[in-house]
């Protein structure tokens, strides 16, 4: 800390940034015995007025002398006015940030330890660049970074005294998506389920973790695409017994079937293959990927936005039907949507009839 006037932690994921900030604050606070000399301030601002108020509070805090002498530690957390937003781009905000920079430049770290955590941050601006050169600077991996999320899951498992197999980690990220909080909570849940010393396996994730990333009703979809009519009917019964609605189930089935149609077409064309690492050959460099313009976020309409390993698991979970059968099923899902509109009080019956037509043959 002696080499830098303050600590600056930033990144795209506020959860990861705050998590690391708590660890750093605890480390800094160990040297400050007087609890009145430890202060945590909010830097969250919805408008320029709130930015000014936050910086004024911070100025008053760092310029306050400790009541009993000795060192103080101040944490300005949840700073969001450094982002590329309307508030962050406002001329008044930029001037206030210049004032903040001047204030930080005059900090004496021997008297006051300052920690700032910010997410997200527009690193093109001068202030973050200055912090990177001046402060004890840490950039935390973003939530859209698969490796960063996997690292969070593995670190959480290690902290809990368990291990997470590679296949379990991949399936966990595929089911939860880019939600760091949920990744952590799911690892904690899974850790309480496994026996002491036993690893968290792919089967545990498949059984216990909901498919939040796709908004999928996992059991019904798994049952249907396994071709097991009895299991599908039972899953539907459980869904409707708890007051569920037909529309999200149909959406989940359509989403997965839409992916499988694309997989089947590429398999038949010899462009991809199913292997140990999932759907091999699925790459944005494929000439087919260029056909999907404007689709950058994960979508069942664009196979090339999907996780290749997860898609391989979907396609390899059961015998992948011919393309015609997959298209026929998509037509059945459309007909079922029309059926629940016409028979709103018989939604379970409509889906049972649809499943029977698709799977009984």
N, C-alpha and C positions, 0 to 999 in steps of 0.2 A: 504494500500500500504506500510505502514511503516514496516510491518512484512515480506515483501518479496522484494528482490532486483529488480525484474522485473515481468511483466505479460506475460504469455504464453497461447495462445489459439490455439487449434488444433482440427482436426477432418477429416473425410473422405470427407465431402462436402465443397468445397471451398466457395460456396455461403453463407452457414450458418456461416462458420468461419469468412468470411469477414464482414458479416452483424453484428455479435457480436463484431468484432474488431472495426468497425466504432463507435459503441455505447461506447465501452470502451475508445477509443481515444478521443471522445468528452468529456467524463467525466474527463479524465486526463488533457485535454487541457484547461478545465475551470480554472484551477489553474495557467495557464501560459498566462499572459496578452500580452506579446510580441510575435507577430505572427512569427518573425524570430527565435524564440526559439521553434517552433513547426516544426518538420520535418518528412516527410513520405518517406521511401525508399523502393524500390522494391527488394524482395528477390528471384524473379523468375529467374531460371537459367537453360539453356539448356545443359550446359556442365560444366566441372570442372573449366575452365577459368572464366566462368561467376559466378560460386560459389565464387571463390576467389575475383572477383571484387565486388560482393555484400557485402561480409564480410569486405573488406577493406573500402568500403563506410560507412558501419555501424560503424566500428572502428573510423574512422575520425569524424563521427557525434557525437558519445557518448563522445569522448575525447575533443570536442570543448567546450570552455567556452562561456556562453551566453554573447552577445555583451553588454547588459545593466545590466548584473548581474541577479541573480534570477534563477529559475528552468527552465530546458528544458524538452521537451517530444519528444521522438523519436519512430516512429513506423516502424518496419521492417515487411512488409506485403508480402503476396503471396509467402511465402517460400515454395519451392517444392523440395529442395535437401535433405530433411529428409525422403523422401519416399523410398520404396523398388524398386528403379529403377537402371538403369545402372549408371547414374550419382550419385545417392544416395549411391550406393554400392562401388563406386570407392575409392581406398585407399587414394588418394589425397583429396577427399571430406571428408572422415572420419577424416583426419588430420586437415583439415580446420575447421571442426565442433568442434574438441577438442580446437582449438584456440578460437573459438566463445564462448565455455563454460568458458574458462579462462577469457575472456573479460567480460562476464556477471557476473562471480563470483566477479569481482572487482567493479561492479557498485555501486555507492552511490545513493540510491533512493531519498535522500533528495535534491540532486543536479540535477539528471537526471532520469525522469520516462521513462522506456523502455517497449514497447509493441511489442511482436512478434506474428504473426499469421501464421500458417503453415497448409497446406493440400495438399495431404494426408501425414501421418506420420507413419513410421515403429516404433511402440512403443516397439519392441523387443530390439532396440538399447539403448546404455547407455545414450545418450544425452536426449532423451525424458523422460527416467526414472529419470534422474537427475533433469530435469525441474519440473517433477511432485512433487518431494520432496522439491525443492528449491523455485520455483516461485509461484506466484498467478496463479494456473494452472486450465484451463477449457478444458474439452473434450466435443466437440459438437457432438451430435448424427449424424450418417452417413446417407447418402441419401437412403441407402437400408433399413433403419429402418422405418417401417410403422408408428410406434407410433411417432417417431421424426417428420416425414413429416406431420402427422395429427396435431401434436402440432404446426407446422409452419403455417398450414392453419388456425387453430383456432385462433392463436395469431394475424395473419394478419387481420382476420375478426374482431376480437375484437378491434384492433387498428383503423379500419375503421368505427367502430360504428355499426357493424352488427353482426348477429349470423349465424352460419353454422350448420344445423341440422346434426345429426350423419349419416343418410343415404346419405345426400348431400356430406359430407366429404369422405365417403367410395367410392362413385361413382366418385368423383373428382380424388382421388388417383388412382382408377382403370383406368380412362380414360387418365390421364396425365402421370402416371408412376413415376419413381424415378427421377424426374427432379424438383428440388426445385424452380428454377427460374420460371418455368412454373406454378407451384402450386401457388406461390405468385401472379404472373400476372393474373392468372385466377380468384383468389379470388378478386383481385382489380376490374377486369372486372365485375364479378358477383355482387359486392357491388354497382356498379354504376347502375345496372339494377333494383335491387329490390327497393321497396318503403322505405322511411325512417322508420326505426324501424322494418321492416319486415325481417324475417329470409330468408337466402338463402336455398331453398328447393331442393330436388333431381330433381324435374322437371326442375328447372332452369339450373342445371348442364347438364342434358340430352339434353336440347335444345341449350345451348350456348357454351358448352365446347367440343372441338374436341377430338376425341379418338386417341390422339398422341401415347399413350403407345403401341397400337397394329398396328399403322400405318393404322388404319381403316378409311374407308370412311363411317362415322357413319350413315348418313341418308339412303344411299342405303342398307347397311347391316340391319339396323333396319326395313326398309320397307320390304325387302325380307323375313326376318325371322319372321315378323309378319304375313306373308301369304297374304299381301295386294298387289295384282298385279297392280292395278291402281297407288298406291303410288310408287311402285317400278319403274314403267315405267316413272312416273313424275320425280323421283329422278335421274334416268339415263339421262333423257333429260336435267336436270339442270347441271349434271356433265359434259356432253359432250358439252353443250352450252358454258361453260367457258373454253373449250379447253382441257378437261380432257382426260386421256388415259384409255383404258379398263383393262390393266394389274393390276394396283393397286386395282381396284374394285374387280376383280376376286380373287386376293390374299386375300383381306379382307374377301370375302365370303368363300373362302376355309379355312382360318384360323378359322373362327367362326364355320363353319360346322364341321371341324375336332374336335374341342372341344366338340360339341354337340354329335358327334358319340361316343366319350369316355364316356360322361355323360349318354347317352342312354344305353350303354352297362352295365355300373355299376348300373344304376337304374333297368334294367331288371334282373341283377344278385342279386339284393337286398342288394348291398354293400353300397349304399348311398341313401339318400332321400332328397326331396325338402322341406325345412322348412322356417320359418321366418328369420333365420340367413343365408339363402342361401343354398348351397349344403352341407347338414349335413353328416358327415362321411368321408369327403374328408380329408385324413390325410396322411402324409408321412410314418406313421407307418403301413399303409395298406399293405397287402402282394402284392397287385398289384403295389404299388409304387416302389418296389424293381426291377420290370421289366424295369424301366426307368433308365438305368445306364448312367452316364456321363452328364445328363441334369440337370444343376443347375440353369441356368438363365430362365427367363420367356419365355415359348415357347408353341405354340398351339399344338405341337407334344406331350407334356407332361402335362396332365391335373393337375398333382400334383404340378406343378409350378404356377398354377393359383390361384387368389384370390377366395376363396370359396364363399364369398358373391356375387362377381361379376358374377361368373359362374352360381350361382343360379338365378341371375337376367336374364342372357341370356337364361337359360333353361326355366324359368318361365314366360318370356315375352309373350309367346304365347303357344299354345298346341305343346308340343314337339313331332315331328313326330316319327313314328316307325323307327327302326334301318335300315331296308331295304330302306326306303325312303331317309334317310340321306345319305346312301351309293350311292343310285342312283343320288342324287344331286351332290355328289362329282364327279361322272362320268360325269355329265353334265358340271361341271366347267372345267374339263379336255378337254372335247369336245369343249367348248367355247374358250379355249386357242388355240386349233388347228384351230378353225374357224377364229380367228382374225389374225392368221398367214397367212391363205389362203386368207382372205378377209380384208386386212389391212385398206382399205378405207371405210369399212362398220362395224366398231367396235361397234357402237351403235346398229345397226340392229342385230348383232350377239348376244349381251347381251339381247336385247329385246326378241329375239326368245328363248333364253335360259330361261329367266324368265317366259315367257309364258308357256313353256313346264313344268316347275317345279311347277308353281302356278295356272295354269288355271284349273287343274283337281279338 
